[in-house]
Amino acid sequence: MKAHLIFYVSNQTLSTIFYSQVLNLRPELDVPGMTEFRLCDNTILGLMPTAGIKRLIGDRLPDPDDAQGIPRAELYLVVDNPKSYHERALINGAKELSQLSLRDWGHEAAYSLDPDGHVLAFAREVKSNH
């Protein structure tokens, strides 16, 4: 299985710059209407302008632009250094929701909102001393 996670974004160019800086990755695809970042072997993060999804779905769903600022998705990434990723997100315009903290599920995680209101979490598994 291969997974494509697609965020609807208001400005593809600005979102591409944001995710390039935060993830420290270059897009594998960057054409009008879609930017793609390979997160791991079988997982792609896509950035699609809201105008593109409106053309695809027409009037069957509410206009994604009407949800601006309302969290619509969470991207939870387990990485080696979540603090570094979180700080890059903040430097590049994300809004902090929660600092890097130990969570009940055994991860240390930090949360922010990207420029389109998607929740970003950068985490790492914390080794248990039990």
C-alpha positions as a Python dict, from the first residue, in 0.01 Angstrom:
ca = {
    (1, 'M'): (0, 0, 0),
    (2, 'K'): (108, 353, -76),
    (3, 'A'): (-47, 648, 108),
    (4, 'H'): (-96, 999, -27),
    (5, 'L'): (-199, 1252, 238),
    (6, 'I'): (-323, 1565, 64),
    (7, 'F'): (-364, 1900, 236),
    (8, 'Y'): (-580, 2163, 70),
    (9, 'V'): (-385, 2489, 83),
    (10, 'S'): (-472, 2846, 4),
    (11, 'N'): (-134, 2923, -158),
    (12, 'Q'): (57, 2630, -308),
    (13, 'T'): (382, 2825, -348),
    (14, 'L'): (389, 2950, 13),
    (15, 'S'): (292, 2608, 149),
    (16, 'T'): (564, 2444, -62),
    (17, 'I'): (823, 2681, 82),
    (18, 'F'): (690, 2622, 436),
    (19, 'Y'): (702, 2242, 411),
    (20, 'S'): (1039, 2243, 230),
    (21, 'Q'): (1189, 2442, 517),
    (22, 'V'): (1014, 2256, 800),
    (23, 'L'): (1069, 1903, 669),
    (24, 'N'): (1412, 1984, 524),
    (25, 'L'): (1300, 1811, 202),
    (26, 'R'): (1270, 1907, -161),
    (27, 'P'): (944, 1820, -333),
    (28, 'E'): (952, 1525, -571),
    (29, 'L'): (675, 1685, -773),
    (30, 'D'): (599, 2056, -795),
    (31, 'V'): (361, 2148, -1075),
    (32, 'P'): (64, 2383, -1086),
    (33, 'G'): (-207, 2209, -884),
    (34, 'M'): (9, 1966, -683),
    (35, 'T'): (329, 1953, -481),
    (36, 'E'): (445, 1622, -334),
    (37, 'F'): (697, 1542, -60),
    (38, 'R'): (806, 1183, 4),
    (39, 'L'): (785, 1138, 381),
    (40, 'C'): (900, 774, 370),
    (41, 'D'): (900, 485, 121),
    (42, 'N'): (524, 456, 79),
    (43, 'T'): (394, 787, 214),
    (44, 'I'): (356, 1113, 21),
    (45, 'L'): (242, 1450, 155),
    (46, 'G'): (61, 1639, -119),
    (47, 'L'): (-27, 2008, -127),
    (48, 'M'): (-323, 2095, -349),
    (49, 'P'): (-462, 2446, -390),
    (50, 'T'): (-820, 2476, -271),
    (51, 'A'): (-917, 2589, -622),
    (52, 'G'): (-800, 2249, -751),
    (53, 'I'): (-1017, 2049, -514),
    (54, 'K'): (-1315, 2274, -589),
    (55, 'R'): (-1273, 2187, -960),
    (56, 'L'): (-1260, 1814, -875),
    (57, 'I'): (-1553, 1795, -632),
    (58, 'G'): (-1768, 2083, -748),
    (59, 'D'): (-2052, 2169, -512),
    (60, 'R'): (-2074, 1826, -346),
    (61, 'L'): (-1872, 1937, -41),
    (62, 'P'): (-1846, 2269, 139),
    (63, 'D'): (-1587, 2509, 2),
    (64, 'P'): (-1255, 2433, 180),
    (65, 'D'): (-1180, 2807, 193),
    (66, 'D'): (-1479, 2846, 429),
    (67, 'A'): (-1289, 2639, 687),
    (68, 'Q'): (-982, 2864, 689),
    (69, 'G'): (-829, 2853, 1038),
    (70, 'I'): (-1039, 2555, 1148),
    (71, 'P'): (-814, 2250, 1197),
    (72, 'R'): (-912, 1993, 935),
    (73, 'A'): (-627, 1744, 960),
    (74, 'E'): (-328, 1648, 1174),
    (75, 'L'): (7, 1540, 1038),
    (76, 'Y'): (181, 1343, 1316),
    (77, 'L'): (543, 1268, 1228),
    (78, 'V'): (776, 1058, 1441),
    (79, 'V'): (1125, 1199, 1388),
    (80, 'D'): (1468, 1182, 1554),
    (81, 'N'): (1465, 1543, 1676),
    (82, 'P'): (1110, 1675, 1721),
    (83, 'K'): (1230, 1995, 1886),
    (84, 'S'): (1429, 2090, 1576),
    (85, 'Y'): (1132, 2028, 1343),
    (86, 'H'): (894, 2215, 1574),
    (87, 'E'): (1130, 2514, 1593),
    (88, 'R'): (1164, 2522, 1213),
    (89, 'A'): (786, 2519, 1185),
    (90, 'L'): (756, 2817, 1422),
    (91, 'I'): (1035, 3010, 1249),
    (92, 'N'): (857, 2958, 916),
    (93, 'G'): (519, 3086, 1030),
    (94, 'A'): (347, 2804, 1221),
    (95, 'K'): (157, 2895, 1538),
    (96, 'E'): (253, 2700, 1848),
    (97, 'L'): (-23, 2496, 2010),
    (98, 'S'): (187, 2300, 2260),
    (99, 'Q'): (555, 2286, 2341),
    (100, 'L'): (753, 1965, 2329),
    (101, 'S'): (625, 1759, 2622),
    (102, 'L'): (599, 1400, 2736),
    (103, 'R'): (259, 1261, 2638),
    (104, 'D'): (52, 986, 2801),
    (105, 'W'): (105, 751, 2506),
    (106, 'G'): (484, 736, 2549),
    (107, 'H'): (587, 1001, 2300),
    (108, 'E'): (749, 1336, 2348),
    (109, 'A'): (556, 1561, 2107),
    (110, 'A'): (515, 1926, 2009),
    (111, 'Y'): (212, 2069, 1825),
    (112, 'S'): (163, 2368, 1597),
    (113, 'L'): (-69, 2494, 1321),
    (114, 'D'): (63, 2536, 968),
    (115, 'P'): (-33, 2851, 772),
    (116, 'D'): (-355, 2681, 651),
    (117, 'G'): (-464, 2563, 997),
    (118, 'H'): (-354, 2199, 969),
    (119, 'V'): (-221, 2058, 1297),
    (120, 'L'): (145, 1952, 1285),
    (121, 'A'): (290, 1724, 1549),
    (122, 'F'): (653, 1626, 1569),
    (123, 'A'): (725, 1344, 1809),
    (124, 'R'): (965, 1075, 1918),
    (125, 'E'): (913, 762, 2119),
    (126, 'V'): (1049, 787, 2472),
    (127, 'K'): (1222, 477, 2602),
    (128, 'S'): (1059, 342, 2915),
    (129, 'N'): (1275, 264, 3218),
    (130, 'H'): (1041, -15, 3330),
}
